[in-house]
Amino acid sequence: MAVIGIIPMNVIAWAMLPAAYINPRADVVGGTGPLETALWALTFVLVEDKFRTLFAMLFGAGVAILIERARAGNAAHPLREHYARMAALMAIGLAHAVLLANNDILRSYALTGCLLPIAMRWPVRRLLWAAGGLALLEVTVIALWAVPAITGSDAASSIAAEAQFGAGGDVGYYLDRARETFGERVDRRIGEMPVMVISVFSSLPNNLAAMLLGMALWRGGLLAGEWPRQRLLRLAGWLAGVSLPVLAILAAWSIATDFDAAVTAANALAFSIPFNMALGVAYAALAMALFARGGTLTRRLAAAGRMALSNYLFTSVIFAALFHAWGLGLYGKVGRGAAEALVLLPAACIVLWSAPWLARFRQGPAEWLWRSLAALRPMPFRR
């Protein structure tokens, strides 16, 4: 579910200028027409950073499960195994970032995952407080920049916001870069590798907060399947009831200002953070309630989740073929509506192929590669 839910935002990063991810005013094709504005509002309220939060929560829970199982099985070096997995994930992420995706998240997950063993023995309450504290820290830091830009009390901040989150910055630069051949892209990205590693630190607080929250939800029984369905639905309803109105107000504020760069960036990067996290938890609760009922679609979604890494990378292959110059070269040529329509292609493939694959193999191809790299030997693959 999470790996499909992140696609509607990922496609924007693949198809459009970087600023368009946050601000539709940077969409050089569709702009802020009625359809584009409506799609932006829907994704801002329902998708943007909600499924990314859910994805990170599940990663954090997965780390906790693997370390706990290793300790319960009297593994000789459970933490060494964990750090080997994170090193292997970093290697996969770097390869992904060089070959395919500018918006790779695996590097950040690998780096953040290295911090999670510190919290392995924390009780649920401490995990929740730590997650909330990190989220509040990020809101505060970004707000300290954003508020002067919004009020106009700091002209430099307003100018910087417009340059980064307004009309899209240097349009020519990004369009020229999109015309690179595959070899030219690889050469450039290899040269940028030090920056690619350092840049992931900026996303560490947000990802760490979500991963700690995922660990708390696992320990508390929600992600372990221990909550009754009615309790899951009550929590989802309460969190959605609190979050959705606030997110709708923030979206309306951005629209009312004609997508002022500072307002729109602050709403996306700061003011929405606690509500994005709350709605991510609501989605987790809804998913657990859905999985409790079973059914064909549920089984297919569960299979997609078991192959989350493979499906994430598979989506990048599809989008690279659509938007890179060595493929169809659609970067900068489609508006938000067309880009969102293209989401159906990888989403349908993920739902259709995951369950049949797992009927024949123990895990997805990328999961097998990850485990094999971490173990420094080929792992069993076929059933």
C-alpha positions in Angstrom: 0.0 0.0 0.0 2.7 2.5 1.0 4.9 1.7 -2.1 1.9 2.5 -4.3 0.9 5.5 -2.3 4.2 7.3 -2.8 3.9 7.1 -6.6 1.6 10.1 -7.2 4.2 12.4 -5.6 7.2 10.6 -7.1 5.9 11.1 -10.6 6.0 14.8 -10.1 9.6 14.6 -9.2 10.3 12.6 -12.3 8.1 14.7 -14.7 8.6 18.3 -13.7 10.9 20.9 -12.4 12.0 20.4 -8.7 9.9 23.3 -7.4 6.7 21.8 -9.0 6.8 19.0 -6.4 5.6 21.6 -3.9 4.3 24.5 -6.0 2.1 24.0 -9.2 3.1 27.5 -10.3 6.4 25.9 -11.3 4.6 23.5 -13.7 5.7 24.9 -17.1 3.1 23.0 -19.0 -0.1 22.9 -16.9 0.5 25.8 -14.5 -2.3 26.6 -12.1 -5.3 25.8 -14.2 -8.4 24.4 -12.5 -7.5 20.8 -13.1 -3.9 21.2 -12.0 -4.9 23.2 -8.9 -7.5 20.5 -7.9 -5.0 17.7 -8.4 -2.3 19.6 -6.4 -4.8 20.2 -3.5 -5.9 16.5 -3.5 -2.3 15.3 -3.4 -1.3 17.9 -0.8 -4.1 16.9 1.5 -4.2 13.1 1.0 -0.8 12.0 -0.4 2.2 14.4 0.0 4.4 13.1 2.8 1.6 10.9 4.2 2.6 7.7 2.3 6.3 8.6 2.6 5.7 8.8 6.4 4.0 5.4 6.2 6.8 4.0 4.1 9.4 5.2 6.7 7.2 3.9 9.6 7.1 0.4 8.1 10.9 0.6 7.5 11.4 1.4 11.2 9.1 -1.4 12.3 10.9 -3.8 9.9 14.3 -2.9 11.5 12.9 -3.5 14.9 11.4 -6.9 13.9 14.7 -8.1 12.3 16.8 -7.1 15.3 14.4 -8.6 17.8 14.2 -11.8 15.8 18.0 -12.0 15.6 18.3 -11.5 19.3 15.6 -14.0 20.1 17.4 -16.5 17.8 20.6 -16.0 19.7 22.4 -14.6 16.6 26.0 -14.0 17.3 26.1 -10.4 16.0 22.6 -9.0 15.5 23.8 -5.4 15.3 26.6 -6.3 12.9 24.0 -7.9 10.7 21.9 -4.8 10.9 24.7 -2.4 9.9 25.6 -4.8 7.0 22.0 -4.4 5.8 22.3 -0.6 6.0 25.6 -0.6 4.2 24.1 -2.8 1.4 21.0 -0.5 1.2 23.3 2.5 0.9 25.1 0.9 -2.0 21.8 0.1 -3.7 20.6 3.6 -3.1 23.7 5.2 -4.6 23.5 3.0 -7.7 19.8 3.9 -7.9 20.6 7.6 -7.6 23.4 7.4 -10.2 21.6 5.3 -12.8 18.0 6.3 -12.5 16.5 8.6 -9.9 17.3 12.1 -8.6 14.9 11.6 -5.8 16.2 8.4 -4.3 15.2 7.8 -0.7 17.2 4.6 0.0 20.4 6.5 1.0 18.4 8.5 3.6 16.8 5.3 4.9 20.2 3.6 5.2 21.7 6.5 7.1 18.8 6.9 9.4 18.6 3.2 9.9 22.0 3.3 11.4 20.6 5.3 14.3 17.7 3.0 15.1 19.5 0.5 17.3 20.0 3.3 19.9 16.2 3.2 20.4 15.7 -0.6 20.3 15.1 -0.9 24.1 13.1 2.3 24.5 9.5 1.8 25.7 6.6 2.9 23.5 6.1 6.2 25.3 9.7 7.3 24.8 9.6 6.4 21.2 6.5 8.5 20.7 8.0 11.4 22.6 11.2 11.2 20.5 9.2 11.1 17.2 7.1 14.1 18.3 10.2 16.0 19.4 12.0 15.5 16.1 8.9 16.6 14.2 8.5 19.7 16.3 12.2 20.5 15.9 11.9 20.4 12.1 8.7 22.5 12.1 10.5 25.1 14.3 13.6 25.3 12.2 11.8 25.7 8.9 9.3 28.1 10.5 12.1 30.4 11.6 13.0 30.8 8.0 9.5 30.8 6.6 7.7 33.3 8.8 9.9 36.3 8.0 9.6 35.4 4.3 5.8 35.1 4.6 5.4 38.4 6.5 7.9 40.2 4.2 10.0 41.3 7.2 13.1 39.7 5.6 13.4 40.5 1.9 16.3 38.1 1.4 14.2 35.2 2.6 11.3 36.2 0.3 13.6 36.3 -2.7 15.2 33.0 -1.8 11.8 31.4 -1.4 10.7 32.6 -4.8 13.9 31.4 -6.4 13.7 27.9 -4.9 10.0 27.3 -4.6 8.3 29.8 -7.0 8.6 29.8 -10.8 10.9 26.9 -10.9 14.3 28.5 -10.8 16.6 28.0 -13.8 14.1 26.3 -16.2 16.7 26.1 -19.0 19.2 24.3 -16.7 16.8 21.6 -15.8 15.5 21.1 -19.3 19.1 20.9 -20.7 19.9 18.3 -18.0 16.9 16.3 -19.0 18.3 16.0 -22.5 21.4 14.1 -21.3 22.2 10.7 -22.7 22.4 7.8 -20.2 26.2 7.9 -20.3 26.2 11.7 -19.7 23.9 11.3 -16.7 26.0 8.6 -15.2 29.2 10.7 -15.5 27.5 13.7 -13.9 26.0 11.8 -11.1 29.2 10.0 -10.2 30.8 13.4 -9.9 28.0 14.5 -7.6 28.3 11.4 -5.4 29.9 13.3 -2.4 27.0 15.8 -2.5 24.5 12.9 -2.9 25.8 11.4 0.3 25.9 14.6 2.3 22.5 15.8 1.1 20.7 13.0 2.8 21.4 14.5 6.2 18.8 17.2 5.7 16.0 14.5 5.6 17.3 12.7 8.7 15.1 14.3 11.4 11.9 13.7 9.4 12.7 10.1 8.5 14.0 9.3 12.0 10.8 10.7 13.5 8.7 8.4 11.2 10.9 5.4 11.8 10.7 5.8 15.6 6.9 6.2 15.2 6.9 2.9 13.3 8.9 1.2 16.0 6.4 2.5 18.6 3.4 1.2 16.6 5.0 -2.2 16.3 5.8 -2.4 20.0 2.3 -1.1 20.8 0.7 -3.8 18.8 -0.9 -1.8 16.0 1.5 -2.9 13.2 1.8 -6.4 14.8 -1.8 -7.1 14.1 -2.8 -7.2 17.8 -5.4 -4.4 17.7 -9.1 -5.3 17.1 -10.6 -3.9 13.9 -12.9 -1.5 15.6 -10.1 0.0 17.6 -8.1 0.5 14.4 -11.0 2.2 12.7 -11.6 4.5 15.7 -8.0 5.6 15.7 -8.0 6.1 11.9 -11.2 8.1 12.1 -10.0 10.3 15.0 -6.6 11.1 13.3 -8.2 11.8 9.9 -10.8 14.0 11.6 -8.1 16.1 13.2 -5.7 16.2 10.2 -7.8 16.6 7.1 -9.5 19.9 8.0 -6.1 21.5 8.9 -4.5 20.2 5.7 -7.5 21.5 3.7 -7.1 24.9 5.3 -3.3 25.0 4.5 -4.1 24.1 0.9 -6.7 26.8 0.7 -4.2 29.3 2.1 -1.7 28.5 -0.6 -4.4 28.8 -3.3 -5.6 32.1 -1.9 -2.1 33.6 -2.1 -1.8 32.4 -5.8 0.8 29.9 -4.5 3.1 32.4 -2.9 6.4 30.7 -2.8 7.1 31.2 0.9 3.5 30.3 2.0 3.4 27.2 -0.2 6.8 26.0 0.9 6.1 26.6 4.6 2.8 24.7 4.3 4.5 21.7 2.6 7.7 21.6 4.6 6.8 22.8 8.1 3.2 23.5 9.0 1.8 20.2 7.6 4.4 17.9 9.2 2.4 16.9 12.4 -0.8 16.4 10.4 1.1 14.4 7.7 2.4 12.1 10.4 -1.0 11.7 12.0 -2.6 10.9 8.7 0.2 8.4 7.9 -0.7 6.6 11.2 -4.4 6.7 10.2 -3.5 5.1 6.9 -1.5 2.4 8.8 -4.5 1.7 11.0 -6.8 1.5 8.0 -4.4 -0.8 6.2 -4.3 -3.2 9.2 -8.1 -3.1 9.4 -8.3 -3.9 5.7 -5.8 -6.8 5.9 -7.7 -8.3 8.8 -10.6 -8.9 6.4 -8.6 -10.7 3.8 -9.6 -11.0 0.1 -7.8 -11.1 -3.3 -7.0 -7.4 -3.4 -5.7 -7.5 0.2 -3.4 -10.4 -0.7 -2.1 -8.6 -3.7 -1.4 -5.4 -1.7 0.3 -7.5 1.0 2.5 -9.1 -1.7 3.4 -5.7 -3.0 4.5 -4.6 0.4 6.7 -7.7 0.8 8.4 -6.6 -2.4 8.5 -2.9 -1.5 12.2 -2.4 -2.5 11.8 -4.2 -5.8 8.6 -2.3 -6.6 10.2 1.0 -5.6 13.1 0.4 -8.0 10.8 -1.1 -10.7 8.7 2.2 -10.6 12.0 4.1 -11.2 12.7 2.0 -14.2 9.3 2.7 -15.7 9.5 6.5 -15.0 13.1 6.7 -16.3 11.9 5.1 -19.5 9.1 7.6 -19.7 10.9 10.8 -18.7 14.6 10.4 -19.4 16.1 11.4 -22.8 17.1 7.8 -23.5 13.5 6.8 -23.2 10.4 8.8 -24.3 11.9 12.1 -23.1 8.7 13.4 -21.5 10.4 15.4 -18.8 9.0 19.0 -18.8 6.4 18.1 -21.5 3.5 16.9 -19.5 1.3 18.7 -17.0 0.2 17.5 -13.6 -2.9 15.9 -15.0 -1.1 13.8 -17.5 1.6 12.9 -15.0 -0.9 11.7 -12.5 -2.6 9.6 -15.1 0.8 7.9 -15.7 0.7 6.7 -12.1 -1.7 4.0 -13.1 1.0 2.2 -15.2 3.4 1.3 -12.3 0.6 0.9 -9.8 -1.2 -1.7 -11.9 2.1 -3.5 -12.7 2.9 -3.7 -8.9 -0.5 -5.1 -8.0 -0.5 -7.6 -10.9 3.1 -9.0 -10.7 3.9 -9.1 -6.9 1.8 -12.0 -5.9 2.7 -14.3 -8.8 6.3 -13.6 -8.3 6.2 -14.5 -4.6 4.4 -17.7 -5.5 7.6 -18.8 -7.3 10.3 -17.0 -5.4 11.1 -16.4 -1.7 11.4 -12.7 -2.2 11.6 -9.9 -4.7 14.8 -9.6 -6.9 15.9 -6.4 -5.1 15.3 -7.9 -1.7 17.3 -10.9 -2.7 20.2 -8.6 -3.8 20.0 -6.6 -0.6 20.2 -9.8 1.6 23.0 -11.3 -0.5 25.0 -8.1 -0.4 24.6 -7.8 3.3 25.6 -11.5 3.8 28.4 -11.3 1.2 27.1 -14.5 -0.3 24.1 -15.5 -2.6 21.0 -16.2 -0.5 18.3 -18.8 -1.4 16.0 -17.4 -4.1 13.6 -20.0 -5.5 11.0 -21.7 -3.4 
